[in-house]
Amino acid sequence: MFAWLALLLAAASPHRHEIPAHRVDIRIAGPLAMVEVWRTVEATSHTVDNKQQGTFFDLALPPGAAMVDWEIIDGAARSRLTAQSPVQVSAGLAAALKMRRFSLPTVAMDESAAYRVHLTPLIDGEKAVLHYRYSALASCTSDGLVLAMPESLESNPVDADVAVTFEHMPDGLTVGEVTLAGRPAEMTKSRLGLAHGTAPPRAWELGWHYYDHRNQSSGVQLFAAAAKVPGIDSSKGRPRKLVGRELAILACRSSATPVQESPQRLLFLVDRSRSMGPGGVSAERALASALVEALPPSVPFSAIAFGAEATPVFRAFRMPTREAVESFAGAIDPNRLENRTDVAAALRRARDLMEADTGDEAKRTWLVLLTDGALPSAQTAEAMHKAFGSSPHSKILVLLVRQSGDEDVPRESVSAYTRFAANYGGLVRVIASGSVVDAARAVITGMASGGDLLDVHAGAIKLADVLSPGQGAGRTFASITSTAGLERGRVTVRARGLDREIRVDATPMPLAREWLDRLAAERSDKPLAWAGASAGMAIAVLPPQPMAPKPADGVVRGRMDPVVLRNALSLAFLPRARACYLSRRVAKAGDATLRGRMKLELTLERGELHEAVVRSSTLGKPDIEDCVRAAAWAVEFPRPEHRDALTTANLNLVFQPHTPEETPPDASADASAIAREIDLILGPVTLKDDFMDLIEPNKSAAP
């Protein structure tokens, strides 16, 4: 563990040599970039709060990048840092600091940092060159590809000399204009494309694009790279050697597609479940009105509000007059929320309403589903597709409305809505808080640009749920026992477009494994750390502290203020649960004195009840237990702000009559059996109908 600490014990005189300038070399191979950085570092000691500390700095990487290796250069000597676990490197760093009587820095790591580099000096002011490499997958823009370089987090950053090399691309792709830090880069004519420039210490971008001489009409550019991976297949019992692939795939969606026609009618499905909250329903209503007003005045519209049930706002499609828009806005009441999100019921109502519109189901229809993405597990893409049926002239627009500060829409919900919309074509967008007019125009522009590519797959591997115009989807994965995603040496990407299925293929560029090894394993492997030493300093490179692990079931659960939840349960639920007990049927003597306990578990998400389960009960009365479960669905629970995690409330309910529990009479007491019988008859047991107004407030009690 501490092998690298041996150099700390060597007495070395400082080496005086010319330190090269801060330099960055970038090699581009299709969708990948290999970045090499040389930077001068100086190890000095500092006094902070009467404690001696060494030098440290935080290092940020481009999004999705993976560190390959590290090296320290001291004069003519080169020492490679050893990859170890963070625990090993932390222990070695602690030993080095203790040896030098230094303390660990107490400054928190920058939020954007991928690593913290600790430099422990043997000699104050000793300089060396830190050389490291990392690989990264490029991103797509409307103009081509881009590599976003982060801001330097050092205290005294300097400009860097940048050299960019472009490897030869298969499939006839050639490099076009290259921009470096917002300026055109100087290109050198040679077999490989070369570009030079200077990068500032602040965040900057390297941008480039490829000319596609194949002139694909799909509006999608596909880039792929592959490396051979030796492995062993034991699936058939006997181990055998084979060669698999590591793949890096990047698909870019072009916005240069034919303009689509406007819809002939517009149908809104507006979520009014309690997970939306009043503010979310108001945002849905405003966005729907903005969409109606942004489309031509000849496009009629209608709407269905749904929660536990689906209710049409209009009996038929109406022209977008001011009166109709105001009537629609007034019908979507933020104060009338329902406890459940039944999307399938809303889709069935939508199908019936469209077919009833003068019998012309061939009209081009935009079905706009407005919701927050809190989707119950039973509402699957298959269930939604079955409910809506086959509708070749309908396009599905899923607009996930989120209020400011809310967590991101759950990935499972986005995937379910995307798979549903992929049966028809359209788009899936998360609408952040802001101008609803701008959001409505962006939706119409997106449909005019060809909509989104939905449910994007490379072979059997999912690349992305949604690929919007001007955006890209990337994936790096390893395949040892098969060539998943490869068909006869080519990568084929398929997705659902607005009017048809899109299929694009490309020949992967062959690369060395070091380009892909760490990038493919970054999401699954444990984080690595590095440690080493030169003659003048010891170096430890540590990632951020890992987050707390998720529960075994993989579901992160939130916490709600106990006082708020207790008040809601006390005021709204307990009277209903008590009514279930008091209205019980008395068929025999034991029913009158029924006593018992019940443990009820409520699962809440964004103020909406997802599940009510009786975990245990000593009552032995299924009718009472069912009544208590049903009563929970009638309660309006508080909605926690800015949190989507599930909240679990465990209720321990005790049921007993007002009459004290009967005890054997004392022989000396003047109490007869008749007196006890009268006491029971005069107790709190009443007929069930007297309490139905508490259990089901929307129904009047029977006379």
C-alpha positions in Angstrom: 0.0 0.0 0.0 2.8 2.4 0.9 5.3 1.4 -1.7 5.3 4.9 -3.2 6.2 6.4 0.2 9.7 5.0 -0.1 10.8 8.0 -2.2 9.9 10.2 0.7 12.9 8.8 2.6 15.4 9.6 -0.2 17.4 12.8 0.4 17.5 14.5 -3.0 18.9 17.9 -4.0 16.5 20.1 -6.0 16.7 19.7 -9.8 16.8 23.0 -11.7 15.6 22.6 -15.2 13.4 24.4 -17.6 9.7 23.6 -17.0 7.6 23.5 -20.2 4.6 25.7 -20.5 1.1 24.5 -19.7 0.2 22.4 -22.7 -2.9 20.4 -23.9 -2.9 17.9 -26.7 -6.2 16.6 -27.9 -6.6 13.7 -30.3 -10.1 13.4 -31.9 -11.2 10.0 -33.3 -14.8 10.2 -34.4 -17.0 10.6 -31.3 -14.0 10.3 -28.8 -11.4 12.6 -27.6 -8.1 11.7 -25.8 -6.9 14.7 -23.9 -3.3 14.9 -22.6 -2.3 17.7 -20.2 1.1 18.9 -19.1 1.1 21.4 -16.3 3.7 22.8 -14.0 3.0 22.2 -10.3 4.9 23.6 -7.2 4.8 21.9 -3.8 5.1 24.3 -1.0 4.1 24.4 2.7 1.5 26.8 4.2 0.5 27.8 7.6 -3.3 27.7 8.1 -4.8 28.2 11.6 -1.4 27.5 13.1 -1.2 24.2 11.2 1.2 23.3 8.4 -0.4 22.1 5.2 0.9 21.1 1.8 -0.3 22.2 -1.6 -3.6 21.0 -3.1 -5.8 21.9 -6.0 -9.1 20.6 -7.4 -9.4 19.3 -11.0 -12.5 19.3 -13.1 -13.1 17.2 -16.2 -15.5 17.4 -19.1 -18.9 15.8 -18.6 -18.7 12.0 -18.7 -14.9 12.0 -19.0 -12.8 9.2 -17.5 -9.2 9.5 -16.2 -6.7 7.1 -17.9 -3.4 7.6 -16.1 -1.1 10.0 -14.3 2.7 10.7 -14.5 5.1 13.0 -12.6 8.1 14.4 -14.6 11.0 15.7 -12.6 13.8 16.6 -14.9 14.7 13.5 -16.9 13.0 11.2 -14.4 9.5 10.0 -15.0 7.4 8.3 -12.4 4.0 6.8 -13.2 1.4 7.1 -10.5 -0.1 3.8 -9.3 -3.9 3.3 -9.5 -5.3 2.2 -6.2 -8.5 2.3 -4.3 -9.4 5.6 -2.5 -9.0 3.9 0.9 -5.4 2.9 0.1 -4.5 6.3 -1.3 -6.1 8.1 1.7 -4.1 5.9 4.1 -0.9 6.6 2.2 -1.6 10.4 2.2 -2.2 10.3 5.9 1.1 8.6 6.5 2.9 11.1 4.3 1.4 14.0 6.1 2.2 12.6 9.5 5.8 12.1 8.5 6.0 15.7 7.5 3.9 16.8 10.5 1.3 18.3 8.1 -2.4 18.4 8.5 -5.1 17.6 6.0 -6.7 20.6 4.3 -10.2 21.4 5.7 -11.4 23.3 2.6 -14.4 21.5 1.0 -13.9 20.2 -2.5 -15.4 22.2 -5.3 -18.8 20.9 -6.4 -17.6 20.7 -10.1 -14.3 18.9 -9.2 -13.7 15.3 -10.3 -10.5 14.9 -8.2 -8.4 16.6 -5.6 -4.6 16.6 -6.1 -2.5 16.7 -2.9 1.2 17.7 -3.3 3.3 17.0 -0.2 6.7 18.7 -0.5 10.0 17.2 0.5 11.6 20.5 -0.3 9.6 23.8 -0.3 9.2 25.3 -3.7 10.0 22.1 -5.6 8.6 22.1 -9.1 7.7 19.3 -11.4 5.4 18.6 -14.4 2.2 16.7 -13.8 1.2 14.8 -16.9 -2.2 13.1 -17.1 -4.6 11.7 -19.7 -8.4 11.3 -19.9 -10.8 10.2 -22.5 -14.2 11.8 -23.2 -17.2 11.4 -25.4 -18.1 14.5 -27.5 -21.5 16.2 -27.4 -23.7 17.3 -30.3 -24.7 20.8 -31.2 -26.7 22.2 -34.0 -23.4 23.0 -35.8 -21.6 19.7 -35.2 -19.6 18.2 -32.3 -18.2 19.9 -29.2 -15.9 19.1 -26.4 -16.6 21.3 -23.4 -13.5 21.9 -21.4 -14.1 23.0 -17.7 -12.7 26.0 -15.9 -9.4 25.6 -14.2 -9.9 25.4 -10.4 -6.4 26.3 -9.5 -5.7 29.5 -7.5 -3.3 30.9 -10.2 -4.4 29.4 -13.5 -2.5 30.2 -16.8 -3.3 30.0 -20.5 -2.5 26.7 -22.2 -1.1 26.0 -25.7 -3.5 23.6 -27.4 -2.8 21.2 -30.3 -5.7 19.2 -31.8 -5.2 16.2 -34.1 -8.0 14.6 -36.1 -7.7 10.9 -36.9 -8.9 9.7 -40.3 -12.6 8.9 -40.3 -14.2 6.0 -42.1 -17.4 6.3 -44.3 -16.0 9.3 -46.1 -16.3 11.9 -43.4 -13.9 14.8 -43.5 -13.3 17.6 -40.9 -14.7 21.0 -41.6 -14.2 24.2 -39.6 -12.6 23.9 -36.2 -13.2 26.5 -33.4 -11.1 26.7 -30.3 -12.3 28.9 -27.4 -14.8 30.7 -29.7 -12.2 31.5 -32.4 -11.4 29.7 -35.6 -8.3 27.5 -35.1 -5.3 27.5 -37.5 -5.5 24.3 -39.6 -2.3 22.6 -40.9 -2.7 20.6 -44.1 -1.4 17.1 -43.7 -2.6 13.5 -43.7 -4.1 14.2 -40.3 -6.0 17.3 -39.6 -4.0 19.6 -37.2 -5.2 22.7 -35.4 -3.4 25.0 -33.0 -4.5 27.7 -30.6 -4.4 29.1 -27.1 -7.0 28.2 -24.4 -7.9 30.5 -21.5 -8.0 29.3 -17.9 -11.8 29.8 -17.9 -14.2 27.3 -19.4 -13.9 26.9 -23.2 -15.0 24.7 -26.0 -13.4 22.8 -28.9 -16.0 22.6 -31.7 -15.8 20.9 -35.1 -18.0 19.3 -37.7 -17.7 16.5 -40.2 -18.8 16.8 -43.9 -20.9 13.7 -44.7 -20.4 13.0 -48.4 -23.0 10.2 -48.2 -25.7 12.9 -48.0 -27.9 11.0 -45.5 -31.5 12.1 -45.7 -32.4 10.8 -42.2 -31.3 14.0 -40.4 -29.1 11.9 -38.1 -25.3 11.6 -38.0 -23.8 8.6 -36.4 -20.3 8.2 -35.0 -18.8 5.0 -33.6 -15.5 3.7 -32.3 -14.6 0.2 -31.3 -11.7 -1.6 -29.5 -11.1 -5.3 -29.3 -11.5 -6.9 -25.8 -10.2 -10.4 -25.0 -12.5 -12.4 -22.7 -13.6 -15.8 -21.6 -17.0 -17.2 -22.3 -18.2 -19.8 -19.8 -21.9 -19.8 -20.8 -21.7 -23.3 -22.2 -19.9 -24.9 -19.3 -16.4 -25.1 -20.8 -14.4 -21.8 -20.7 -13.2 -20.6 -24.1 -11.3 -17.6 -25.2 -13.0 -15.1 -27.5 -12.7 -11.5 -28.7 -15.5 -9.1 -27.9 -15.9 -5.3 -28.5 -16.0 -2.1 -26.5 -18.1 0.4 -28.3 -18.5 4.2 -28.2 -21.5 5.5 -30.0 -22.7 9.0 -30.6 -25.9 9.9 -32.5 -26.5 13.5 -33.4 -30.0 14.8 -34.5 -30.0 17.4 -37.2 -32.6 20.2 -37.3 -32.4 20.4 -41.1 -35.6 18.4 -41.8 -38.7 19.2 -43.8 -41.3 21.4 -42.1 -44.4 19.4 -41.0 -47.9 20.6 -41.4 -49.9 22.1 -38.6 -52.4 19.8 -36.8 -56.0 19.8 -37.8 -57.1 19.5 -34.2 -55.6 19.7 -30.7 -56.6 17.5 -27.7 -55.2 18.2 -24.2 -55.0 15.7 -21.4 -54.4 17.7 -18.3 -53.2 16.0 -15.1 -55.0 17.2 -12.0 -53.7 14.6 -9.6 -52.4 15.8 -6.2 -48.8 15.2 -7.1 -49.1 18.3 -9.4 -50.1 20.6 -6.6 -52.1 23.8 -7.3 -49.0 25.6 -8.8 -48.4 22.7 -11.2 -52.0 22.6 -12.4 -51.9 26.4 -13.0 -48.7 26.0 -15.0 -50.4 23.3 -17.1 -53.4 25.4 -17.8 -51.3 28.4 -18.8 -49.1 26.3 -21.1 -52.2 24.7 -22.8 -53.7 28.2 -23.4 -50.4 29.4 -24.9 -50.2 26.5 -27.3 -53.8 27.1 -28.4 -53.0 30.8 -29.1 -49.7 30.0 -30.8 -51.3 27.7 -33.4 -53.4 29.0 -36.4 -57.0 30.1 -35.4 -58.5 27.4 -37.6 -57.3 24.6 -35.3 -60.1 23.5 -33.0 -59.2 22.1 -29.6 -60.7 20.1 -26.7 -59.5 18.9 -23.3 -59.8 16.1 -20.8 -58.9 16.6 -17.1 -57.8 13.4 -15.4 -56.8 12.2 -12.0 -58.6 9.3 -10.4 -61.2 9.7 -13.3 -61.1 11.3 -16.7 -63.6 14.1 -17.4 -64.0 15.9 -20.7 -64.0 19.7 -20.5 -66.0 20.0 -23.7 -68.4 17.6 -25.3 -66.8 18.2 -28.7 -63.9 20.1 -30.3 -64.3 23.9 -30.2 -62.8 26.7 -32.2 -60.2 28.7 -30.2 -62.3 31.7 -29.5 -61.6 33.8 -26.5 -64.7 32.5 -24.8 -63.6 28.8 -25.4 -60.1 29.5 -24.0 -61.5 31.2 -20.9 -64.0 28.4 -20.4 -61.2 25.8 -20.6 -59.0 27.8 -18.1 -62.0 28.0 -15.7 -62.7 24.3 -15.9 -59.2 23.3 -14.9 -59.5 24.2 -11.2 -56.2 24.0 -9.2 -58.2 23.6 -6.0 -59.9 20.4 -7.2 -57.2 17.8 -7.1 -57.7 14.0 -7.1 -55.8 11.2 -5.5 -54.6 8.9 -8.3 -53.1 9.3 -11.8 -55.0 7.2 -14.2 -53.4 8.0 -17.6 -55.0 5.0 -19.3 -58.5 6.2 -18.4 -57.7 9.6 -19.9 -56.4 8.0 -23.1 -59.6 5.9 -23.5 -61.7 9.0 -23.1 -59.5 10.7 -25.7 -60.0 7.9 -28.2 -63.8 8.1 -27.7 -63.8 11.8 -28.0 -61.8 11.8 -31.2 -63.9 9.1 -32.8 -67.1 11.0 -31.9 -66.0 14.1 -33.7 -68.3 13.9 -36.7 -66.9 10.4 -37.3 -63.7 11.8 -38.9 -60.9 10.0 -37.1 -58.5 10.6 -40.0 -57.9 14.2 -38.9 -54.3 15.0 -38.0 -54.4 15.3 -34.2 -51.9 16.5 -31.7 -52.6 14.7 -28.4 -50.9 16.9 -25.8 -50.4 15.1 -22.5 -49.6 17.6 -19.7 -48.3 16.0 -16.5 -45.5 16.1 -13.9 -44.2 12.6 -14.6 -45.2 11.1 -11.2 -46.4 7.9 -12.9 -47.7 4.9 -10.8 -46.0 1.6 -11.6 -49.2 0.1 -13.0 -49.4 2.8 -15.7 -46.9 1.2 -18.2 -46.3 2.2 -21.8 -48.0 -1.0 -22.9 -51.1 -0.2 -20.8 -51.2 3.3 -22.3 -50.9 2.0 -25.8 -53.6 -0.6 -25.2 -55.9 2.2 -23.9 -55.4 4.6 -26.8 -55.2 1.9 -29.5 -54.1 2.3 -33.1 -54.3 5.9 -34.3 -52.1 6.5 -37.3 -53.1 10.2 -37.7 -52.3 11.1 -34.1 -49.0 12.5 -32.7 -48.2 12.3 -29.0 -46.7 15.3 -27.3 -45.7 14.6 -23.7 -45.0 17.8 -21.8 -43.7 17.2 -18.3 -44.3 20.3 -16.3 -42.0 20.9 -13.3 -42.1 23.8 -10.9 -38.9 25.7 -10.0 -36.8 23.8 -7.5 -38.5 20.4 -8.1 -36.3 17.3 -8.6 -35.8 15.9 -12.1 -38.5 13.8 -13.6 -37.9 10.1 -12.7 -36.1 8.4 -15.5 -38.5 5.5 -15.4 -41.4 7.8 -16.1 -39.6 9.5 -19.0 -38.8 6.0 -20.4 -42.5 4.8 -20.1 -43.9 8.0 -21.8 -41.2 7.7 -24.5 -42.0 4.1 -25.3 -45.7 5.0 -25.5 -45.1 8.1 -27.7 -42.8 6.0 -30.0 -45.8 4.1 -31.2 -47.2 7.3 -32.9 -44.3 9.8 -33.2 -44.1 13.2 -31.6 -41.9 14.6 -28.8 -41.3 14.3 -25.1 -40.1 17.5 -23.3 -39.5 18.6 -19.7 -40.9 22.1 -19.4 -39.1 24.1 -16.8 -40.6 27.1 -15.1 -40.5 30.3 -17.1 -42.3 31.9 -20.0 -45.1 29.6 -21.1 -45.2 31.6 -24.4 -41.6 30.7 -25.2 -42.2 27.1 -24.1 -45.2 26.8 -26.4 -43.3 28.3 -29.4 -40.4 25.9 -28.7 -42.8 22.9 -28.8 -44.3 24.0 -32.1 -40.8 24.7 -33.5 -39.7 21.2 -32.4 -42.6 19.6 -34.2 -41.9 21.7 -37.3 -38.3 20.5 -37.2 -39.4 16.9 -37.4 -40.3 16.2 -33.8 -38.0 14.1 -31.6 -36.4 10.7 -32.2 -37.9 8.5 -29.6 -36.7 5.3 -28.0 -33.2 5.4 -29.6 -31.5 2.0 -29.7 -28.1 0.7 -31.0 -28.8 -3.0 -31.6 -30.2 -4.2 -28.3 -28.7 -1.3 -26.3 -30.7 1.8 -25.5 -28.9 5.0 -26.3 -31.5 7.5 -25.1 -35.2 7.9 -24.5 -35.4 11.1 -26.5 -33.2 12.7 -29.1 -34.3 16.2 -29.9 -33.2 18.3 -32.9 -29.8 19.8 -32.3 -29.0 17.3 -29.5 -27.2 14.1 -29.2 -27.2 10.7 -27.4 -24.1 8.9 -26.4 -23.2 5.5 -25.0 -20.1 3.6 -24.1 -20.3 0.0 -23.2 -18.3 -3.2 -23.2 -19.4 -6.4 -24.8 -17.3 -9.5 -24.1 -19.5 -12.5 -25.0 -21.3 -11.0 -27.9 -21.1 -8.2 -30.4 -24.2 -6.4 -29.2 -24.9 -3.3 -31.4 -22.7 -4.6 -34.3 -24.2 -6.0 -37.5 -21.6 -7.3 -39.9 -19.0 -4.9 -38.5 -21.3 -1.9 -38.5 -23.3 -0.1 -35.9 -27.0 0.3 -36.6 -29.1 2.9 -34.7 -32.8 2.9 -34.9 -35.4 5.2 -33.5 -39.0 6.4 -34.1 -39.3 9.6 -36.0 -42.4 11.8 -36.5 -43.6 9.9 -39.6 -41.4 6.7 -39.8 -38.7 4.7 -38.2 -35.2 6.0 -38.6 -32.3 3.6 -39.2 -28.7 4.9 -39.5 -25.5 2.9 -39.6 -21.8 3.6 -39.4 -18.5 1.8 -39.5 -16.8 1.9 -36.1 -13.3 3.5 -36.1 -10.7 1.0 -34.7 -8.9 2.3 -31.6 -6.6 1.2 -28.9 -8.3 -0.2 -25.7 -7.0 2.7 -23.6 -9.4 5.0 -25.3 -12.4 3.0 -24.1 -11.4 0.9 -21.1 -11.9 3.5 -18.4 -14.7 5.2 -20.2 -16.7 2.0 -20.5 -16.1 1.1 -16.9 -16.6 4.5 -15.3 -20.3 4.0 -14.4 -20.0 0.5 -13.1 -16.5 0.2 -11.4 -15.6 1.6 -8.1 -13.8 5.0 -8.4 -10.0 4.9 -8.7 -7.4 7.0 -7.0 -3.7 7.4 -7.8 -0.5 7.9 -5.7 3.2 8.3 -6.4 6.2 10.4 -5.7 9.1 12.2 -7.4 12.4 13.2 -5.8 10.9 16.4 -4.5 7.2 15.7 -3.7 4.6 13.0 -3.0 1.3 13.1 -4.9 -2.1 11.7 -4.0 -5.1 12.0 -6.3 -8.5 11.4 -4.7 -12.0 11.4 -6.0 -14.9 13.1 -4.1 -16.3 11.2 -1.1 -18.9 8.7 -2.2 -22.5 9.4 -1.5 -24.6 7.3 0.9 -25.6 4.0 -0.7 -29.2 3.4 -1.8 -31.5 1.0 0.0 -31.4 -2.7 -1.1 -34.5 -2.2 -3.2 -32.9 0.7 -5.0 -35.6 3.2 -4.1 -34.6 6.4 -2.3 -37.2 7.5 0.2 -37.7 11.0 1.4 -38.7 12.5 4.7 -41.6 14.7 5.4 -42.1 16.9 8.5 -43.7 14.6 11.0 -45.8 17.4 12.5 -47.3 18.3 9.2 -48.1 14.7 8.3 -49.4 13.9 11.8 -51.8 16.9 11.6 -53.1 15.8 8.2 -53.7 12.3 9.4 -55.3 13.4 12.7 -57.7 15.9 11.1 -58.6 14.1 7.9 -57.9 10.4 8.2 -58.6 9.3 11.8 -62.3 10.4 11.7 -62.8 8.2 8.6 -61.0 5.3 10.1 -63.1 5.6 13.3 -66.2 5.7 11.2 -65.2 2.3 9.6 -65.1 0.8 13.1 -68.2 2.4 14.5 -70.3 1.4 11.5 -69.3 -2.2 11.7 -72.1 -4.8 11.5 -73.1 -6.4 14.8 -74.1 -9.9 14.1 -73.1 -11.6 17.4 -72.1 -10.7 20.9 -68.4 -10.5 20.2 -68.9 -7.8 17.5 -70.2 -5.3 20.1 -67.0 -5.5 22.2 -64.6 -5.8 19.2 -61.1 -4.7 20.1 -57.9 -4.9 18.1 -54.9 -3.2 16.5 -54.1 -2.5 12.9 -50.8 -1.4 11.2 -51.4 0.5 8.0 -48.6 1.5 5.7 -49.1 4.5 3.4 -46.7 5.2 0.5 -46.8 8.9 -0.7 -45.1 10.6 -3.6 -45.4 14.4 -4.1 -48.6 14.4 -1.9 -50.2 11.6 -3.9 -51.1 8.3 -2.3 -49.6 5.4 -4.3 -50.4 2.5 -2.0 -52.2 1.7 1.2 -51.4 -1.7 2.7 -52.6 -3.4 5.9 -49.4 -4.9 7.2 -51.0 -6.6 10.3 -54.4 -6.7 12.0 -55.8 -8.4 15.1 -59.4 -7.4 14.3 -60.2 -10.4 12.1 -62.6 -8.2 10.1 -61.8 -7.9 6.4 -64.7 -5.5 5.9 -63.3 -3.0 8.4 -59.7 -3.3 7.0 -61.0 -2.7 3.5 -62.9 0.3 4.7 -59.9 1.8 6.4 -57.8 1.3 3.3 -60.5 3.0 1.2 -60.7 5.9 3.6 -57.0 6.6 3.1 -57.6 7.3 -0.6 -60.1 10.1 0.3 -57.5 12.1 2.3 -55.6 15.0 0.8 -52.0 14.6 2.0 -49.5 17.4 2.2 -47.1 17.7 -0.8 -43.4 18.2 0.2 -41.7 20.9 -1.7 -38.7 20.2 -4.0 -38.7 16.5 -3.3 -39.9 13.5 -5.3 -38.7 10.7 -3.1 -41.2 8.3 -1.7 -42.4 9.0 1.8 -43.7 6.1 3.9 -46.1 6.7 6.8 -46.7 3.8 9.3 -49.9 4.1 11.3 -50.6 2.0 14.4 -54.4 2.1 14.9 -56.1 0.9 18.1 -59.8 0.1 17.9 -62.0 -0.3 21.0 -65.5 0.6 22.2 -66.1 3.5 24.6 -67.2 0.9 27.1 -64.2 -0.2 29.3 -63.1 -3.8 28.8 -65.2 -6.1 30.8 -63.5 -7.7 33.9 -64.8 -10.6 36.0 -67.2 -9.1 38.6 -66.1 -9.1 42.1 -68.3 -11.4 44.2 -68.9 -8.6 46.7 -70.0 -6.1 44.0 -73.6 -5.5 43.3 -73.5 -6.0 39.5 -75.8 -8.3 37.6 -75.6 -9.7 34.0 -78.7 -7.7 33.0 -76.8 -4.4 34.0 -73.9 -5.3 31.8 -76.2 -6.2 28.9 -77.9 -2.8 29.2 -74.5 -1.1 29.3 -73.6 -2.8 26.0 -76.8 -2.0 24.3 -76.5 1.7 25.2 -72.9 1.7 24.0 -71.6 3.5 20.9 -72.5 0.8 18.3 -74.8 2.3 15.7 -75.9 1.5 12.2 -73.4 1.8 9.3 -75.3 4.2 7.2 -75.0 6.9 9.9 -71.3 7.3 9.1 -71.1 7.0 5.3 -70.9 10.8 4.9 -67.5 10.6 6.7 -66.2 7.7 4.6 -67.5 8.9 1.3 -68.1 12.6 1.5 -69.3 12.9 -2.1 -72.3 10.7 -1.4 -75.2 11.7 0.8 -76.3 9.4 3.6 -79.3 7.1 3.1 -82.4 8.3 4.8 
